[in-house]
């Protein structure tokens, strides 16, 4: 990431109220601001960045400084801000009033200029912040477009607030609200709390994070860039329409669906017809078999009722069903064979 050369003056006139940076931030020199509109009290927050693109573990040098102006100081130019930071420090200014945070706008990133007279009397020695890593043991990085940011707070005084500073853009904040620490089991250390929020900024946007709790600042981050993600959380996002709702392809899609439905219906009807015909054929075949069997059985009935009485048989003849019948004589075998053919019926005869 590179810092571009910035103009000397900055103004945010598209907001409900605004402030202008009249002089470039310089080491130990007066900083002149001009306020227009707004509702007192006015709060100007100066953020000293912990570097450019440095990771979460290297944010020990960041800091923040707030100043509240009385109502009598807001008309016209204000020239009583003296920056206590050395030349080369990257900084951002946010203007707030009684209506809310950052309502007056956020400046671009400034790099503090060196003093022409090498003035150092205003500088304040600042030790590195060595406690934030234990108080915020987990932090999402890098931030991604429409991604979920996560922070774990441990041992801080709730509520905790995360200010998302957008240089030259619309800054905002998120906090833990009424979230409280859970009661740990007996004999165990206290638990932390998790806070999450959407990073509703586009890819490439530069941001600074400042975290505070009820007792004051915890850390100020470096300037980091939002990584690629998606745009589902951004204002004006419209979900993509389905193919059936788009022009040009909808007619083809519907026609194909109708044709497919017709073909499928015809195929199902044809299959049903085959099943029915097969069932009817099987049923008729069974009926024919039953009929043939019945006819075959009745064929064995006597053709000459008088022969059912043994006493009426001609002398010397024996009925074939008589187990005692004896086929005698040279012509008896042929005669019985003829009777067998007449009385025996096969399936092929019907």
C-alpha positions in Angstrom: 0.0 0.0 0.0 1.2 3.5 -0.9 0.1 6.8 0.5 -0.6 9.3 -2.2 0.3 12.9 -2.1 -2.5 14.7 -0.4 -3.7 18.3 -1.0 -3.0 20.9 1.7 -6.6 21.6 2.4 -9.4 19.1 3.1 -13.1 19.7 3.5 -16.2 17.5 4.0 -19.1 19.5 2.7 -21.5 16.7 1.8 -22.4 16.0 5.4 -24.8 17.6 7.9 -21.9 19.6 9.2 -18.2 19.8 8.2 -14.8 20.8 9.2 -11.9 22.0 7.1 -8.2 21.3 7.7 -6.7 24.8 7.0 -3.1 24.0 7.7 -1.1 20.8 7.1 -0.4 18.8 10.3 3.2 19.7 11.4 5.2 18.7 14.4 4.6 21.1 17.3 2.8 23.6 15.0 -0.7 24.9 15.5 -3.3 23.0 13.5 -6.1 25.2 12.1 -9.6 23.8 11.5 -12.7 25.5 10.3 -16.1 24.2 11.5 -19.4 24.8 9.6 -22.7 23.8 11.0 -23.3 21.0 13.4 -24.5 20.8 17.0 -22.2 21.3 20.0 -20.4 19.7 21.7 -17.9 19.0 19.0 -15.4 16.2 19.4 -12.3 15.9 17.3 -10.4 12.5 17.5 -6.8 12.3 16.3 -5.7 8.7 15.5 -2.0 7.9 15.4 -1.7 4.9 13.1 0.4 1.8 14.0 2.0 1.8 10.6 0.9 0.9 7.1 -0.1 -2.7 6.3 1.5 -4.1 9.5 -0.1 -7.2 11.1 -2.3 -7.3 14.2 0.6 -8.4 16.4 2.6 -5.2 15.5 0.0 -2.6 16.5 1.7 -1.6 19.7 2.6 2.0 18.5 -0.9 3.1 17.7 -2.7 5.6 19.9 -5.7 8.0 20.0 -6.2 11.5 21.3 -9.7 13.2 21.8 -10.5 16.8 22.3 -13.9 18.4 23.0 -14.5 22.0 21.9 -16.7 24.4 23.8 -19.5 26.0 21.8 -17.6 29.4 21.9 -14.8 27.9 19.8 -16.7 26.7 16.8 -17.3 29.9 14.9 -14.8 30.3 12.1 -11.2 29.2 12.4 -9.8 27.2 15.4 -6.1 27.3 15.7 -5.3 25.9 19.2 -4.5 22.3 18.3 -0.9 21.4 18.9 0.0 17.9 17.7 2.3 16.0 20.2 3.6 13.6 17.5 6.9 13.4 15.7 7.4 14.1 12.0 6.5 11.1 9.8 3.7 9.9 12.0 0.6 8.8 10.0 -2.6 10.2 11.4 -6.3 10.7 10.7 -8.8 13.1 12.1 -12.5 12.3 12.7 -15.1 15.0 13.5 -18.2 14.2 15.7 -20.9 16.3 17.3 -23.9 15.8 19.5 -25.7 13.9 16.7 -23.3 11.1 16.5 -19.9 9.6 15.7 -18.1 10.8 12.6 -21.0 13.0 11.5 -18.6 15.8 10.4 -16.5 13.4 8.3 -13.1 11.7 8.3 -9.9 13.2 6.8 -7.5 11.4 4.5 -4.3 10.0 6.0 -1.7 12.7 6.8 1.9 12.1 7.5 3.0 14.7 10.1 5.5 17.2 8.6 8.7 18.2 10.2 8.9 21.5 12.1 10.8 24.2 10.2 12.4 25.3 13.5 12.9 21.7 14.7 10.5 22.4 17.6 10.3 19.4 20.0 8.9 20.9 23.2 5.4 19.6 22.5 6.4 16.0 22.0 5.1 13.4 24.5 7.1 10.3 25.2 4.9 7.3 24.4 5.7 3.8 25.4 4.6 0.8 23.3 1.3 -0.7 24.1 2.1 -4.2 25.4 -1.3 -5.2 26.9 -3.6 -5.2 23.9 -2.7 -8.7 22.8 -3.8 -10.3 26.1 -7.0 -8.2 26.2 -7.9 -8.9 22.6 -6.4 -12.4 22.0 -8.1 -12.9 18.7 -8.7 -10.6 15.8 -9.8 -11.2 12.2 -7.2 -10.3 9.5 -7.2 -9.3 6.8 -10.7 -7.7 6.6 -12.6 -8.9 3.6 -15.4 -7.3 1.6 -18.7 -8.4 3.2 -16.8 -10.8 5.4 -17.4 -11.4 9.1 -15.0 -9.7 11.5 -14.4 -11.3 14.8 -12.8 -10.0 18.0 -12.4 -11.8 21.3 -12.3 -9.6 24.4 -10.8 -10.9 27.6 -10.5 -9.0 30.9 -11.8 -5.7 29.4 -14.5 -3.6 31.0 -17.7 -4.0 28.8 -19.1 -2.6 26.7 -16.3 -2.6 24.2 -16.4 -0.4 21.1 -14.7 -0.9 17.7 -14.4 2.2 15.6 -14.0 1.5 11.9 -12.2 4.6 10.5 -12.4 5.1 6.7 -10.0 7.8 5.7 -11.8 10.2 3.3 -15.0 8.2 3.7 -17.8 7.3 6.1 -16.5 6.0 9.4 -18.7 4.0 11.8 -18.5 2.0 15.0 -19.9 -1.2 16.4 -20.0 -2.3 20.1 -20.8 -5.2 22.3 -24.0 -3.7 23.6 -25.4 -5.5 26.6 -23.2 -8.5 26.2 -21.8 -9.7 29.5 -19.2 -12.2 30.6 -20.5 -15.6 31.4 -20.0 -16.9 34.9 -17.1 -19.5 34.7 -17.4 -22.8 36.5 -15.9 -22.9 40.0 -12.1 -23.1 40.0 -11.7 -21.9 36.4 -10.5 -18.5 35.1 -12.9 -16.0 33.6 -14.1 -16.4 30.1 -13.8 -14.0 27.2 -16.6 -12.7 25.0 -16.8 -12.8 21.2 -18.0 -9.8 19.1 -18.7 -10.1 15.4 -19.8 -7.7 12.7 -20.0 -7.4 8.9 -17.2 -5.6 7.0 -19.6 -3.8 4.7 -16.8 -2.0 2.7 -15.6 -2.6 -0.8 -12.4 -4.3 -1.8 -9.4 -2.0 -1.7 -10.9 0.4 0.9 -8.3 1.5 3.5 -9.4 1.3 7.1 -8.1 1.8 10.6 -9.5 0.1 13.7 -9.6 1.7 17.1 -10.8 -0.4 20.0 -11.8 0.9 23.4 -13.7 -0.4 26.5 -15.5 1.5 29.3 -12.1 2.5 30.8 -10.5 3.9 27.6 -8.5 3.0 24.5 -7.1 -0.5 24.1 -5.4 -0.2 20.7 -5.3 1.7 17.4 -4.4 -0.3 14.3 -2.3 0.2 11.3 -3.8 1.3 8.0 -5.0 -1.9 6.3 -6.7 -2.6 3.0 -10.0 -4.6 2.6 -9.4 -7.8 0.7 -11.6 -9.3 -2.0 -14.8 -10.9 -0.9 -18.4 -10.5 -2.2 -20.9 -7.7 -2.4 -23.9 -9.3 -0.8 -23.9 -6.9 2.2 -23.4 -3.7 0.3 -26.3 -1.2 -0.3 -28.0 -1.7 -3.6 -27.0 -5.4 -3.9 -29.5 -7.3 -6.1 -29.4 -11.1 -6.0 -28.8 -12.6 -9.5 -32.1 -13.7 -11.2 -32.7 -17.3 -12.0 -32.3 -18.4 -15.7 -36.1 -18.8 -16.1 -36.6 -15.2 -15.3 -34.2 -13.8 -17.9 -35.3 -12.7 -21.3 -34.3 -14.7 -24.4 -33.7 -17.9 -22.6 -37.0 -18.2 -20.7 -39.0 -19.2 -23.8 -36.6 -21.9 -24.7 -36.4 -23.2 -21.2 -40.2 -23.3 -20.9 -40.6 -24.9 -24.4 -38.0 -27.6 -23.5 -39.7 -28.3 -20.2 -43.2 -28.6 -21.9 -41.7 -30.9 -24.7 -40.0 -33.0 -22.1 -43.2 -33.3 -20.1 -45.2 -34.4 -23.1 -42.6 -36.9 -24.2 -42.4 -38.2 -20.6 -46.2 -38.5 -20.4 -46.4 -40.4 -23.7 -43.7 -42.7 -22.7 -45.4 -43.4 -19.4 -48.8 -44.0 -21.2 -47.1 -46.4 -23.6 -45.5 -48.3 -20.8 -48.9 -48.5 -19.0 -50.5 -49.8 -22.2 -47.9 -52.5 -22.6 -48.4 -53.6 -19.0 -52.2 -53.7 -19.4 -52.0 -55.6 -22.7 -49.5 -58.1 -21.2 -51.8 -58.6 -18.2 -54.8 -59.2 -20.5 -52.9 -61.6 -22.6 -51.7 -63.5 -19.5 -55.3 -63.5 -18.1 -56.8 -64.7 -21.4 -54.1 -67.4 -21.7 -54.9 -68.6 -18.2 -58.6 -68.7 -19.1 -58.0 -70.6 -22.3 -55.8 -73.1 -20.4 -58.5 -73.6 -17.8 -61.1 -74.1 -20.5 -58.9 -76.6 -22.3 -58.3 -78.5 -19.1 -62.1 -78.6 -18.5 -62.8 -79.8 -22.0 -60.0 -82.4 -21.8 -61.5 -83.8 -18.6 -65.0 -84.1 -20.0 -63.6 -85.9 -23.0 -63.1 -88.9 -20.8 -66.8 -89.1 -20.1 -68.6 -92.2 -21.6 -69.9 -91.7 -25.1 -72.2 -94.6 -24.7 -74.1 -94.1 -21.4 -75.4 -97.7 -21.6 -71.8 -98.9 -21.2 -71.6 -97.4 -17.7 -73.5 -100.3 -16.5 -71.4 -103.4 -16.5 -74.4 -105.5 -17.0 -75.2 -103.8 -20.3 -71.8 -104.4 -21.9 -71.8 -106.8 -24.9 -70.6 -110.2 -24.1 -66.8 -110.4 -24.6 -66.2 -106.6 -24.5 -64.3 -104.8 -21.8 -64.4 -101.0 -21.2 -60.9 -99.4 -21.1 -61.4 -98.0 -17.7 -62.1 -101.4 -16.3 -58.9 -102.6 -14.7 -60.0 -106.2 -15.3 -60.4 -105.6 -19.0 -58.3 -107.8 -21.2 -57.8 -107.0 -24.8 -58.1 -110.2 -26.6 -58.3 -111.2 -30.1 -56.3 -110.1 -33.1 -58.3 -106.9 -33.7 -58.6 -105.7 -30.1 -55.4 -103.5 -30.0 -56.4 -101.5 -33.1 -59.9 -101.1 -31.7 -58.7 -99.8 -28.4 -56.2 -97.5 -30.1 -59.1 -96.0 -32.1 -61.1 -95.5 -28.9 -58.0 -93.8 -27.3 -57.7 -91.3 -30.1 -61.4 -90.4 -29.9 -61.4 -89.9 -26.2 -58.1 -88.1 -25.9 -58.1 -84.3 -26.5 -54.9 -82.1 -26.6 -54.6 -78.4 -26.3 -53.9 -78.0 -30.0 -57.4 -79.1 -30.8 -59.0 -76.0 -29.2 
